[in-house]
Every structure is written in C-alpha cells, then in structure tokens.
C-alpha cells in the first residue's frame, strides 16, 4: 500500500483513523510505503526554523513554490515526526 503526500490534508485525529484503516486493509506481512511532509524541527524553534527555510527558498526556489510553501504551513496539517511515529505505533504499524 502507498500513501504519498495525502495525510497532511488531515488533522491528526483523522490521520490516526486513516492509518488504522490502512493497517486493517493490509494483508499479514504487508507493507505501507509512506511519504509526506513531516516537521523534524524542535517545537520551541518552529518560528526561527520556518523563517530560515522560507528565506533560503526565496534564494533558491521559484516564487510560486515559496508561496505554495507559505500557504501549506498556514493551511495544511503537517505534523511533527515524533507525533507521526506515535500515530503509526498506535495504529498497528
């Protein structure tokens, strides 16, 4: 099973239900290949880290990608890596 850049559209509660459903759909020994936007920054450093990322992107990426990233951070539901790890464990992965 593959999940590619889908779960960041869901709040964590709904992510957990989606993962639970995926774990029930897999055959015994089946695998989930997961790819998504997940934050690895310390929560206390989010503002500095995100601002640094945006400033770096302004120098290296297109204006549209910078704008898409800003919108993503404001409107989507990407979460921290340690939260995702917990969601995977609690849902049978």
Phi, psi and omega in degrees: 000145181233133171236111185238110177051049179244319189290339179291354175275353185244141169298161186304321178304313182286330173301315182298320179292321177297315178296320178300315178297320179296318181296326178286334181280337183286141172291159178304128182085358179292165183234148172249125174260119189241132175218129179193175176277119181226133180279133178248006182278151175295137182307322182291345182251014187302315185296312179296314182298315181293318177298319177297318179298315180296316179298319177296318180297324180300332180273338190238345186240169178290157178300322181293322178293322176299313180296318178298321180294316178299315179297317179303312182298323182282326192244342183264182188239041173298150184229179179280152180301320182291332175287316179299319178302317178296319178298318178298313181297316184290343182253013172098010177262000000 
